[in-house]
Amino acid sequence: MSSNFENYADRAFKAEEKLKNGISTGDPVKFIEGYYAYESVILYYEGVGKSNESRKLLTRLEKILTIVIEKGNPDTHYYSKLGPFFILYSRHFNARILEMLNLDLKTAVASRVAALDYAIGIEWIEQVINIVINLLIEGLVDHCLRYLKFTQDKKEDLTSEIMTQIKEISDTKKFWKRKDSAEGTAKVVYENFLRLIGLMIERFNKSESFLKEGIKILSIIKNASQADLEYLDLRFMALESNIVAGTSDEVNESIVSHVKSRILPFTIMDDPNIDELQSLLKRFVHKKGVNMDVSIAEIPILGANPSGTPHLAIIGQTGTGKTTLTKQILKENIRAQDCAVVVFDHHFEYADIADHIIQIGGEKQPEASVYYGVEEIGDTFKSAQAFIQDQQKVFASEGSDPEELAKKIKAYEAETRPTINRFVIDTIEGLISKEEESVIPINSGEIVVYWVIMDEPQIATSIVSTFIKYILQMAIHEHLPARTLMVTEEAQRLANDQWVKNVTSEGRKFGLFLISISQVPEFNPWVVANSELTIFKLRQISNNGPIAELFTEEALKIIPKLETGEYLNYHRDKRNWVLSYNPEALSPFHAKKTIEQKIKQLREILM
């Protein structure tokens, strides 16, 4: 098996080629896609602890962007080779990667200040908001006040630029055309932008939270301008964490638990057959020619070990015992430390242990304790599909060849997707804001299951992502129980979700711990790097995933042969794999029977 890092090195090479090609041909789409692909590789290396590799790629990326900046021609056509667009976004991307890595915010500010020379309207607003966030994180409030004054002085020019951009959007996106006049909408954007800057500065000075109101204001700007400003949500969270950390004595301290980091579940704690089962498993492993430690059903207690890895990733194919083990983990964590639990369930597998079932979408089911139909989301998606089909007919009637027709339809789908996504997020945020206690009833010792039913997986993922974002906000503001566990089924759907990344990076400080469950190991490297790993049977083991380099020859030999209930745990401190077995039962009686059957099976194999 080739090294996983070689695969990511190849991705970096391809990303660099696309980035350079976009620059040389003056193709803004390739330029942007190339940067995002490059960024994902840098973040992957950073996430799995390969800082040297990430820094090397960062240096190469900065060099490419610097060449564009130095050789760019601001007087040429906006989208031409090395034109103003490429200079602006080179500055923007140079700042963004530094912010993502939290490396050098002073350089990031300088890059964004320089970008203002080429930015107009919405792009100018985006740069200023990011500048103010970075300056506040650095504690430079006086500089922020100057930008507030600068923004007030630029009112007429900025409003005119925004109005022009909104007119262009209305002309090109007929389906999403707003009823408001461009002039009135531009005024709304400007006034809310000014209000947002003032709010951030004022709340920072008072060491008070700004996040809830700030995101509402940003949402108004996004909707009015139809601009892609999603990155600012992450920057808001970074600033909010900084404000909270500066006002709390406990937020940066590790949470010390009174319980062991691993315990035996109560269902088998007193079973006299445990020792024999463990002995048989050791003999079974030895017979397979594998040198590996063995344990029986040790349940991890998330957050109990302040120096350990705080989160958990459970990976394996369907029917191997992932959900049963997860249920036991949840019950034992509640028993050991009275934690709260939130589960995002796509297949209704956790109803039997739920205290509250919140159904989002679909036909109301009798099991749901709270139901929100959110019909407007489904209606909007259907309207968008109809719109795309209408455009396809128009393009076909114009005589486009099949290849060109496919490109146009793909472009329209890409254009409408962000707008639909923003509508979904706004709808769910509005629902949470209006009925917070009913929508998020999180209490110690209870399990809340979110059952999200949507025809389109991407919409379901956006809904889950919005809830994760809101739950993280609650954790930061200490509105959750001291320990809260969050379970994401189908974790691969959230592979690129920044809120999941933020939870794995920041959640521990606020008592929020993540259990990611996936059928494949190819998901978010930040999650994998910050999680204990539990691997059930996998038919195929890809060398493209973020855990590929952790697999030893012995692990690779045994993973495809694991039986139901058997799994491998990776102990990061010892850097080794341990074979474990979990009786598939949530009651002592059934656990006893399952253990007896397993002992009988192993005896027959070892005869």
Wavefront OBJ file of the C-alpha trace (Angstrom):
o trace
v 0.000 0.000 0.000
v 1.411 3.384 -0.951
v 1.651 6.096 1.676
v -1.404 8.272 2.181
v 0.899 11.309 2.195
v 2.034 10.463 -1.328
v -1.609 10.662 -2.421
v -1.990 14.049 -0.787
v 1.278 15.189 -2.337
v -0.258 14.269 -5.711
v -3.388 16.255 -4.811
v -1.210 19.226 -3.957
v 0.545 18.932 -7.328
v -2.787 18.810 -9.196
v -4.133 21.720 -7.155
v -1.053 23.773 -7.993
v -1.415 22.953 -11.683
v -5.065 24.055 -11.662
v -4.180 27.223 -9.759
v -1.407 28.110 -12.213
v -3.586 27.218 -15.192
v -6.344 29.500 -13.931
v -3.819 32.334 -13.634
v -2.168 31.761 -17.017
v -5.473 31.502 -18.899
v -7.318 34.155 -16.929
v -9.918 31.612 -15.791
v -11.281 32.773 -12.394
v -13.152 29.499 -11.762
v -10.020 27.363 -12.101
v -8.075 29.894 -10.042
v -10.558 29.688 -7.157
v -10.970 25.906 -7.376
v -7.185 25.483 -7.469
v -6.785 27.545 -4.306
v -9.480 25.620 -2.406
v -7.926 22.294 -3.425
v -4.501 23.553 -2.297
v -5.974 24.812 0.979
v -7.607 21.452 1.708
v -4.261 19.648 1.384
v -2.517 22.166 3.665
v -5.265 21.769 6.248
v -5.064 17.976 5.918
v -1.350 17.934 6.725
v -1.912 20.367 9.579
v -4.772 18.228 10.887
v -2.741 15.012 11.042
v 0.228 16.736 12.692
v 2.482 17.000 9.623
v 3.411 20.658 10.155
v 6.567 20.480 8.044
v 4.583 19.373 4.999
v 1.882 21.987 5.563
v 4.468 24.763 5.919
v 6.250 23.716 2.725
v 2.995 23.865 0.791
v 2.091 27.148 2.465
v 5.394 28.625 1.285
v 4.744 27.443 -2.294
v 1.206 28.816 -2.228
v 2.372 32.183 -0.916
v 5.028 32.336 -3.622
v 2.456 31.742 -6.387
v 0.085 34.344 -4.968
v 2.937 36.838 -4.519
v 3.921 36.480 -8.187
v 0.334 37.337 -9.204
v 0.344 40.365 -6.899
v 3.743 41.661 -8.044
v 3.202 41.080 -11.769
v -0.497 41.936 -11.809
v -1.860 44.756 -13.940
v -4.660 46.660 -12.154
v -5.371 48.712 -15.291
v -6.329 45.768 -17.494
v -9.750 44.086 -17.827
v -11.056 42.833 -14.451
v -10.873 39.094 -15.298
v -7.916 39.143 -17.692
v -4.623 37.391 -16.975
v -3.215 38.904 -13.764
v -6.027 41.482 -13.810
v -7.600 43.165 -10.754
v -9.699 40.089 -9.881
v -6.600 37.914 -9.576
v -4.732 40.519 -7.539
v -7.697 40.942 -5.184
v -8.214 37.226 -4.610
v -4.494 36.539 -4.286
v -4.484 39.007 -1.394
v -7.699 37.484 -0.023
v -6.419 33.887 -0.240
v -3.048 34.816 1.252
v -4.863 36.234 4.296
v -7.406 33.404 4.457
v -4.876 30.565 4.748
v -3.028 32.393 7.526
v -6.320 32.897 9.362
v -7.324 29.258 8.877
v -4.021 28.121 10.377
v -4.111 30.891 13.001
v -0.509 31.677 12.128
v 0.124 35.373 11.509
v -2.868 37.674 11.794
v -0.737 40.809 11.366
v 0.365 39.642 7.920
v -3.226 38.629 7.173
v -4.417 42.146 8.066
v -1.738 43.689 5.852
v -2.799 41.483 2.952
v -6.459 42.404 3.371
v -5.642 46.124 3.654
v -3.784 45.868 0.340
v -6.790 44.023 -1.153
v -8.977 47.073 -0.500
v -7.271 48.867 -3.404
v -8.849 46.343 -5.797
v -12.094 45.510 -3.994
v -15.433 47.160 -4.671
v -18.845 46.876 -3.064
v -19.460 43.509 -1.391
v -15.826 42.412 -1.778
v -14.708 45.622 -0.028
v -17.158 44.917 2.820
v -15.857 41.356 3.175
v -12.247 42.527 3.472
v -13.074 45.217 6.043
v -15.056 42.827 8.253
v -12.173 40.350 8.204
v -9.692 43.151 8.981
v -11.730 44.284 11.988
v -12.050 40.695 13.282
v -8.290 40.148 13.047
v -7.529 43.499 14.691
v -9.932 42.781 17.550
v -8.402 39.350 18.117
v -5.060 41.154 18.355
v -6.634 43.712 20.723
v -6.066 46.711 18.411
v -9.376 48.485 19.034
v -8.110 51.974 18.018
v -7.323 50.701 14.523
v -10.853 49.288 14.281
v -12.359 52.671 15.152
v -10.418 54.191 12.237
v -11.961 51.620 9.894
v -15.400 52.467 11.251
v -14.770 56.149 10.405
v -13.301 55.132 7.018
v -16.490 53.176 6.259
v -18.706 56.127 7.151
v -16.702 58.439 4.871
v -17.013 55.981 1.967
v -20.806 55.768 2.160
v -21.724 57.232 -1.241
v -19.105 55.360 -3.277
v -19.733 52.085 -1.465
v -23.518 52.291 -1.801
v -23.184 53.022 -5.518
v -20.868 50.037 -6.022
v -23.193 47.709 -4.116
v -26.188 48.941 -6.126
v -24.381 48.174 -9.396
v -23.481 44.684 -8.186
v -27.054 43.962 -7.098
v -28.357 45.042 -10.507
v -25.912 42.644 -12.167
v -27.049 39.818 -9.891
v -30.705 40.544 -10.634
v -30.000 40.443 -14.377
v -28.128 37.127 -14.272
v -30.149 35.293 -11.592
v -33.695 35.761 -12.782
v -35.074 33.012 -10.562
v -33.721 34.751 -7.465
v -34.553 38.302 -8.531
v -35.483 40.458 -5.555
v -38.600 42.636 -5.478
v -36.761 45.464 -3.709
v -35.119 48.205 -5.758
v -31.344 47.951 -6.184
v -30.952 51.333 -4.500
v -33.011 50.320 -1.461
v -31.227 46.976 -1.154
v -27.819 48.653 -1.387
v -28.826 50.955 1.455
v -29.864 47.941 3.574
v -26.500 46.258 2.948
v -24.506 49.370 3.807
v -26.451 50.203 6.973
v -26.212 46.646 8.292
v -22.507 46.511 7.447
v -21.929 49.693 9.457
v -24.045 48.329 12.291
v -22.071 45.072 12.279
v -18.680 46.785 12.562
v -19.959 48.993 15.379
v -21.465 45.996 17.194
v -18.217 44.015 17.093
v -16.142 46.907 18.436
v -18.658 47.818 21.146
v -19.122 44.246 22.396
v -15.394 43.537 22.322
v -14.739 46.625 24.467
v -17.339 45.439 26.980
v -16.157 41.794 26.830
v -19.701 40.814 25.865
v -20.987 38.270 23.362
v -21.773 39.583 19.870
v -22.208 36.310 17.981
v -25.987 35.849 17.932
v -26.762 39.399 16.824
v -23.718 39.510 14.543
v -24.766 36.423 12.593
v -28.305 37.811 12.232
v -26.939 41.035 10.762
v -24.584 39.124 8.462
v -27.540 37.035 7.317
v -29.342 40.213 6.221
v -26.271 41.287 4.233
v -25.966 37.842 2.622
v -29.622 37.690 1.621
v -29.792 41.244 0.323
v -26.637 40.959 -1.777
v -26.761 37.226 -2.645
v -23.040 37.235 -1.781
v -20.977 34.229 -0.719
v -19.807 35.324 2.724
v -19.909 31.977 4.536
v -16.264 32.233 5.630
v -17.197 35.152 7.871
v -19.288 32.839 10.068
v -16.074 31.030 10.987
v -14.235 34.269 11.658
v -17.084 35.403 13.912
v -16.695 32.206 15.912
v -12.945 32.780 16.246
v -13.544 36.290 17.594
v -16.320 35.120 19.918
v -14.061 32.375 21.344
v -11.409 35.025 21.928
v -13.861 37.272 23.789
v -15.166 34.417 25.948
v -11.658 33.113 26.670
v -10.638 36.576 27.838
v -13.478 36.772 30.355
v -13.424 33.218 31.778
v -10.840 31.700 34.066
v -11.846 28.171 33.141
v -12.287 28.195 29.394
v -8.650 27.366 28.554
v -8.137 24.820 31.317
v -8.410 21.080 30.693
v -11.438 19.518 32.293
v -10.289 16.954 34.873
v -12.650 14.046 35.347
v -13.271 11.937 38.432
v -13.717 8.803 36.332
v -11.338 6.546 34.428
v -10.820 7.257 30.732
v -12.031 3.711 29.944
v -14.484 1.594 31.915
v -16.301 -1.726 31.588
v -20.022 -1.329 30.811
v -22.416 -2.263 33.595
v -23.930 -4.996 31.386
v -20.800 -7.177 31.701
v -19.064 -5.745 34.757
v -19.721 -8.787 36.965
v -19.813 -11.468 34.280
v -17.584 -14.414 35.364
v -16.897 -15.381 31.737
v -14.987 -12.193 30.841
v -11.550 -13.597 31.707
v -12.120 -16.753 29.647
v -13.373 -14.710 26.674
v -10.306 -12.472 26.816
v -8.001 -15.499 27.003
v -9.692 -17.103 23.983
v -9.422 -13.870 21.993
v -5.680 -13.716 22.723
v -5.282 -17.290 21.486
v -7.379 -16.463 18.402
v -5.164 -13.474 17.558
v -1.995 -15.544 18.086
v -3.343 -18.272 15.782
v -3.847 -15.639 13.071
v -0.148 -14.773 13.369
v -0.900 -11.305 14.684
v 0.938 -9.713 17.603
v -1.743 -7.517 19.123
v -3.157 -6.706 22.567
v -6.733 -7.725 23.379
v -9.445 -6.103 25.510
v -13.134 -6.739 26.165
v -15.674 -3.942 25.663
v -13.682 -1.130 27.249
v -15.891 1.949 26.890
v -14.142 5.314 26.346
v -15.273 8.149 28.621
v -14.931 11.262 26.500
v -13.090 14.140 28.153
v -12.004 12.061 31.157
v -8.323 12.160 30.238
v -7.165 15.817 30.044
v -3.984 14.843 28.180
v -5.677 12.395 25.812
v -7.437 12.751 22.492
v -10.856 14.280 23.269
v -13.105 12.946 20.500
v -13.962 9.544 18.989
v -14.291 8.258 15.413
v -16.064 4.923 14.787
v -15.606 3.481 11.295
v -16.906 0.291 9.702
v -19.279 -1.192 7.161
v -23.005 -1.617 7.780
v -24.097 -4.330 10.210
v -20.804 -4.748 12.052
v -21.881 -3.276 15.414
v -21.056 0.444 15.199
v -24.461 1.673 16.355
v -24.718 -0.857 19.199
v -21.296 0.147 20.503
v -22.195 3.833 20.186
v -25.370 3.323 22.225
v -23.350 1.646 24.955
v -20.811 4.463 24.902
v -23.591 7.029 25.300
v -25.253 5.168 28.162
v -21.948 4.603 29.988
v -20.897 8.239 29.570
v -24.213 9.352 31.040
v -23.777 6.891 33.915
v -20.157 7.880 34.578
v -20.374 11.656 34.257
v -24.031 12.644 33.798
v -23.344 14.156 30.402
v -25.897 15.378 27.872
v -26.130 13.729 24.433
v -27.133 15.027 21.001
v -27.467 12.555 18.104
v -27.950 13.388 14.410
v -29.689 10.260 13.149
v -30.442 9.692 9.455
v -31.844 6.142 9.767
v -33.845 6.308 13.016
v -31.543 3.885 14.835
v -31.422 5.673 18.214
v -35.151 5.970 18.968
v -34.945 3.212 21.598
v -32.595 5.238 23.824
v -33.890 8.760 23.073
v -35.477 11.053 25.647
v -36.476 13.560 22.949
v -36.894 12.942 19.203
v -36.863 16.126 17.120
v -38.076 15.396 13.580
v -37.052 17.874 10.888
v -38.843 17.439 7.546
v -40.752 14.525 6.046
v -44.183 13.235 7.042
v -44.771 13.452 10.783
v -43.985 10.163 12.514
v -45.673 9.026 15.763
v -42.292 8.548 17.460
v -41.394 12.238 17.142
v -41.829 14.229 20.338
v -41.372 17.503 18.411
v -42.015 17.937 14.667
v -41.036 20.727 12.263
v -42.121 20.154 8.675
v -40.044 23.047 7.217
v -42.106 22.670 4.034
v -40.618 25.898 2.678
v -37.248 24.159 2.279
v -38.749 21.340 0.213
v -40.815 23.771 -1.866
v -37.767 25.934 -2.591
v -35.715 22.922 -3.652
v -38.494 21.741 -5.981
v -38.783 25.241 -7.469
v -35.041 25.335 -8.068
v -35.170 21.945 -9.794
v -38.011 23.156 -12.003
v -36.038 26.302 -12.803
v -32.991 24.279 -13.846
v -35.158 22.033 -16.034
v -36.684 25.127 -17.681
v -33.199 26.483 -18.368
v -32.233 23.145 -19.878
v -35.151 23.429 -22.324
v -34.130 26.996 -23.202
v -30.523 25.989 -23.823
v -31.621 22.995 -25.904
v -33.898 25.172 -28.043
v -30.956 27.463 -28.718
v -29.190 24.598 -30.430
v -26.351 23.991 -27.958
v -24.301 20.842 -28.591
v -24.558 18.174 -25.844
v -21.193 19.000 -24.288
v -21.904 22.725 -24.157
v -25.419 22.038 -22.839
v -24.010 19.911 -20.009
v -21.582 22.702 -19.078
v -24.361 25.306 -18.974
v -26.630 23.137 -16.825
v -23.749 22.352 -14.479
v -22.976 26.068 -14.195
v -26.625 26.895 -13.375
v -26.752 24.147 -10.753
v -23.544 25.471 -9.190
v -25.003 28.977 -9.251
v -28.296 28.072 -7.562
v -26.822 25.682 -4.971
v -25.281 28.367 -2.705
v -28.539 30.336 -2.759
v -30.577 27.276 -1.765
v -28.023 26.475 0.916
v -28.271 29.994 2.354
v -32.072 29.718 2.370
v -31.873 26.390 4.255
v -29.480 27.856 6.827
v -31.623 30.966 7.308
v -34.768 28.847 7.742
v -33.196 26.595 10.380
v -31.559 29.520 12.183
v -34.921 31.281 12.231
v -36.557 28.149 13.639
v -33.908 27.817 16.361
v -34.113 31.494 17.251
v -37.920 31.387 17.495
v -38.305 28.119 19.418
v -34.929 27.456 21.009
v -36.157 25.527 24.069
v -38.279 23.162 21.958
v -35.755 22.742 19.165
v -32.679 22.252 21.378
v -33.797 20.668 24.688
v -30.317 19.656 25.885
v -30.104 18.567 29.544
v -27.698 16.482 31.620
v -28.508 12.784 31.629
v -30.743 13.007 28.545
v -30.390 11.993 24.892
v -31.795 14.255 22.170
v -32.101 12.660 18.725
v -32.441 14.831 15.611
v -34.135 12.842 12.873
v -33.553 14.813 9.668
v -35.643 13.649 6.688
v -34.849 15.382 3.399
v -34.976 14.131 -0.210
v -31.716 15.903 -1.011
v -28.698 14.717 1.091
v -26.946 18.062 0.666
v -29.886 19.895 2.249
v -29.928 17.412 5.157
v -26.206 18.032 5.636
v -26.748 21.813 5.665
v -29.430 21.403 8.339
v -27.155 19.249 10.525
v -24.270 21.690 10.003
v -26.460 24.599 11.149
v -27.429 22.748 14.334
v -23.760 21.896 15.004
v -22.860 25.556 14.571
v -25.577 26.611 17.029
v -24.655 23.932 19.595
v -21.015 25.053 19.456
v -22.171 28.630 20.093
v -24.141 27.393 23.106
v -21.062 25.552 24.408
v -18.888 28.669 24.048
v -21.437 30.683 26.042
v -21.719 27.946 28.670
v -25.385 27.315 27.848
v -24.841 23.546 27.695
v -24.282 21.046 30.506
v -20.644 20.775 31.654
v -20.151 17.806 29.331
v -22.097 17.319 26.123
v -21.533 14.503 23.618
v -22.539 15.054 19.993
v -22.945 12.093 17.609
v -22.850 12.524 13.818
v -23.980 9.507 11.807
v -22.834 9.404 8.151
v -19.890 11.572 9.184
v -18.432 11.433 5.664
v -21.233 13.790 4.558
v -19.695 16.426 6.836
v -16.161 15.797 5.560
v -15.548 19.431 4.616
v -17.775 21.079 7.201
v -15.971 23.900 8.997
v -18.256 23.727 12.039
v -17.260 20.098 12.609
v -13.638 21.181 12.313
v -14.263 23.941 14.853
v -15.856 21.484 17.285
v -12.862 19.137 17.061
v -10.454 22.056 17.416
v -12.258 24.131 20.071
v -14.976 21.942 21.586
v -12.889 20.405 24.333
v -12.277 23.805 25.953
v -16.024 24.198 26.334
v -16.936 20.635 27.315
v -18.280 19.612 23.882
v -17.101 16.222 22.544
v -17.740 14.631 19.146
v -18.416 11.015 18.170
v -18.159 10.636 14.375
v -19.606 7.488 12.790
v -18.810 6.595 9.206
v -18.878 3.628 6.839
v -15.626 4.817 5.261
v -12.369 6.140 6.747
v -12.109 8.925 4.156
v -13.535 11.877 6.062
v -12.407 15.038 7.804
v -8.680 14.754 8.711
v -9.120 17.281 11.512
v -11.669 14.950 13.100
v -9.419 11.928 12.676
v -6.361 13.732 14.079
v -8.272 14.762 17.215
v -10.110 11.485 17.808
v -9.570 8.084 19.297
v -10.163 5.561 16.499
v -12.394 2.484 16.524
v -12.346 0.395 13.333
v -14.914 -2.338 12.604
v -14.789 -4.642 9.587
v -13.983 -2.978 6.249
v -14.047 -4.907 2.976
v -11.717 -2.443 1.299
v -9.147 -0.207 2.927
v -8.315 2.826 0.813
v -4.891 4.418 0.871
v -6.449 7.862 0.338
v -7.912 8.351 3.812
v -6.434 10.344 6.669
v -5.831 7.215 8.783
v -4.071 5.122 6.121
v -0.611 5.700 7.554
v -1.725 4.413 10.968
v -2.587 0.945 9.644
v 0.108 -1.612 10.460
v 0.501 -4.815 8.442
v -1.162 -6.702 11.296
v -4.117 -4.307 11.375
v -4.537 -4.609 7.616
v -4.491 -8.379 7.952
v -7.215 -8.554 10.584
v -9.636 -5.712 9.679
v -11.272 -7.517 6.694
v -11.777 -10.639 8.876
v -13.385 -9.008 11.904
v -16.685 -10.565 13.035
v -19.764 -8.604 14.114
v -19.001 -6.888 17.422
v -15.219 -7.122 16.955
v -13.222 -3.974 16.338
v -9.773 -2.431 16.598
v -8.996 0.504 18.883
v -6.024 2.714 18.083
v -4.257 3.922 21.229
v -2.515 7.143 20.236
v -0.310 7.318 23.317
v 1.022 3.775 22.729
v 0.768 4.060 18.935
v -0.656 0.555 18.613
v -3.877 -1.263 17.742
v -5.874 -3.329 20.252
v -8.431 -5.975 19.285
v -11.658 -5.623 21.267
v -15.044 -7.274 21.400
v -18.394 -5.760 22.402
v -21.320 -8.044 23.286
v -24.250 -6.821 21.194
v -26.635 -6.102 24.033
v -27.811 -3.249 26.233
v -29.040 -5.455 29.089
v -27.022 -7.776 31.421
v -29.132 -10.832 30.515
v -28.604 -10.520 26.758
v -24.952 -9.583 27.224
v -24.404 -12.797 29.224
v -25.967 -14.899 26.442
v -23.919 -13.124 23.754
v -20.662 -13.696 25.666
v -21.476 -17.387 26.096
v -22.124 -17.725 22.351
v -18.856 -15.944 21.535
v -16.908 -18.235 23.861
v -18.479 -21.272 22.181
v -17.596 -19.911 18.718
v -13.966 -19.247 19.666
v -13.575 -22.677 21.271
v -14.699 -24.320 18.018
v -12.309 -22.186 15.947
v -9.359 -22.938 18.241
v -9.922 -26.727 18.456
l 1 2 3 4 5 6 7 8 9 10 11 12 13 14 15 16 17 18 19 20 21 22 23 24 25 26 27 28 29 30 31 32 33 34 35 36 37 38 39 40 41 42 43 44 45 46 47 48 49 50 51 52 53 54 55 56 57 58 59 60 61 62 63 64 65 66 67 68 69 70 71 72 73 74 75 76 77 78 79 80 81 82 83 84 85 86 87 88 89 90 91 92 93 94 95 96 97 98 99 100 101 102 103 104 105 106 107 108 109 110 111 112 113 114 115 116 117 118 119 120 121 122 123 124 125 126 127 128 129 130 131 132 133 134 135 136 137 138 139 140 141 142 143 144 145 146 147 148 149 150 151 152 153 154 155 156 157 158 159 160 161 162 163 164 165 166 167 168 169 170 171 172 173 174 175 176 177 178 179 180 181 182 183 184 185 186 187 188 189 190 191 192 193 194 195 196 197 198 199 200 201 202 203 204 205 206 207 208 209 210 211 212 213 214 215 216 217 218 219 220 221 222 223 224 225 226 227 228 229 230 231 232 233 234 235 236 237 238 239 240 241 242 243 244 245 246 247 248 249 250 251 252 253 254 255 256 257 258 259 260 261 262 263 264 265 266 267 268 269 270 271 272 273 274 275 276 277 278 279 280 281 282 283 284 285 286 287 288 289 290 291 292 293 294 295 296 297 298 299 300 301 302 303 304 305 306 307 308 309 310 311 312 313 314 315 316 317 318 319 320 321 322 323 324 325 326 327 328 329 330 331 332 333 334 335 336 337 338 339 340 341 342 343 344 345 346 347 348 349 350 351 352 353 354 355 356 357 358 359 360 361 362 363 364 365 366 367 368 369 370 371 372 373 374 375 376 377 378 379 380 381 382 383 384 385 386 387 388 389 390 391 392 393 394 395 396 397 398 399 400 401 402 403 404 405 406 407 408 409 410 411 412 413 414 415 416 417 418 419 420 421 422 423 424 425 426 427 428 429 430 431 432 433 434 435 436 437 438 439 440 441 442 443 444 445 446 447 448 449 450 451 452 453 454 455 456 457 458 459 460 461 462 463 464 465 466 467 468 469 470 471 472 473 474 475 476 477 478 479 480 481 482 483 484 485 486 487 488 489 490 491 492 493 494 495 496 497 498 499 500 501 502 503 504 505 506 507 508 509 510 511 512 513 514 515 516 517 518 519 520 521 522 523 524 525 526 527 528 529 530 531 532 533 534 535 536 537 538 539 540 541 542 543 544 545 546 547 548 549 550 551 552 553 554 555 556 557 558 559 560 561 562 563 564 565 566 567 568 569 570 571 572 573 574 575 576 577 578 579 580 581 582 583 584 585 586 587 588 589 590 591 592 593 594 595 596 597 598 599 600 601 602 603 604 605 606 607
